[in-house]
Amino acid sequence: MFDMLLNSITLFMKGKLFQDLGSLSIKLSIGIIVTAVICFAAFKLGLNIWFAIAIASIVGGAIQPYLFKDLKYK
């Protein structure tokens, strides 16, 4: 199991894990932007910063399967 993790990390660092790095970059950016906007908005609405971060993290993690559903590996 540890060897599989190291192999995946090595392939990712070499840029050989995913078929389309452009699509991965766009989807990853969308997830980061959505999470950051939710965190900022929750904080501006008067929530404690740690509570805003927790809410944004949960929502950001929940949208990841939707964003990465069509991701293709090599």
C-alpha positions as CSV (number, residue, x, y, z in Angstrom):
1,M,0.0,0.0,0.0
2,F,2.8,2.4,0.9
3,D,4.5,1.5,-2.4
4,M,1.4,2.5,-4.3
5,L,1.3,5.8,-2.5
6,L,4.9,6.5,-3.3
7,N,4.4,5.5,-7.0
8,S,1.4,7.8,-7.3
9,I,3.3,10.7,-5.8
10,T,6.2,10.1,-8.1
11,L,4.0,10.0,-11.2
12,F,2.2,13.1,-10.1
13,M,5.4,15.0,-9.6
14,K,6.6,13.9,-13.0
15,G,3.3,15.0,-14.5
16,K,2.4,11.5,-15.7
17,L,-0.5,10.6,-13.4
18,F,-3.3,12.4,-15.1
19,Q,-4.2,12.5,-18.9
20,D,-5.2,16.1,-19.0
21,L,-3.3,18.4,-16.6
22,G,-5.1,21.5,-17.9
23,S,-8.5,20.1,-16.9
24,L,-7.1,19.1,-13.5
25,S,-5.7,22.6,-13.0
26,I,-9.1,24.2,-13.9
27,K,-11.1,21.9,-11.6
28,L,-8.6,22.3,-8.8
29,S,-8.7,26.1,-9.1
30,I,-12.5,26.1,-9.1
31,G,-12.5,24.1,-5.9
32,I,-10.0,26.5,-4.2
33,I,-11.9,29.6,-5.4
34,V,-15.3,28.3,-4.2
35,T,-13.8,27.3,-0.8
36,A,-12.1,30.7,-0.4
37,V,-15.2,32.7,-1.4
38,I,-17.4,30.7,1.1
39,C,-14.8,31.2,3.9
40,F,-14.5,35.0,3.2
41,A,-18.3,35.4,2.9
42,A,-19.0,33.5,6.2
43,F,-16.4,35.6,8.0
44,K,-17.9,38.8,6.6
45,L,-21.3,37.7,7.8
46,G,-20.0,37.8,11.3
47,L,-19.0,34.2,12.0
48,N,-15.9,33.3,14.0
49,I,-12.9,32.7,11.6
50,W,-12.5,29.1,12.7
51,F,-16.2,28.4,12.2
52,A,-16.0,30.0,8.8
53,I,-13.0,27.9,7.9
54,A,-14.8,24.7,9.0
55,I,-17.9,25.5,7.0
56,A,-15.8,26.3,3.9
57,S,-13.7,23.1,4.3
58,I,-16.8,20.9,4.5
59,V,-18.4,22.5,1.5
60,G,-15.2,22.5,-0.5
61,G,-14.6,18.8,0.3
62,A,-18.2,18.0,-0.6
63,I,-17.9,19.5,-4.1
64,Q,-14.7,17.6,-4.9
65,P,-16.3,14.4,-6.0
66,Y,-18.5,16.4,-8.4
67,L,-15.5,18.3,-9.8
68,F,-13.3,15.3,-10.2
69,K,-15.9,12.8,-11.5
70,D,-14.6,12.9,-15.1
71,L,-10.9,12.9,-14.2
72,K,-8.9,10.4,-16.2
73,Y,-5.7,8.7,-15.1
74,K,-2.9,7.4,-17.4
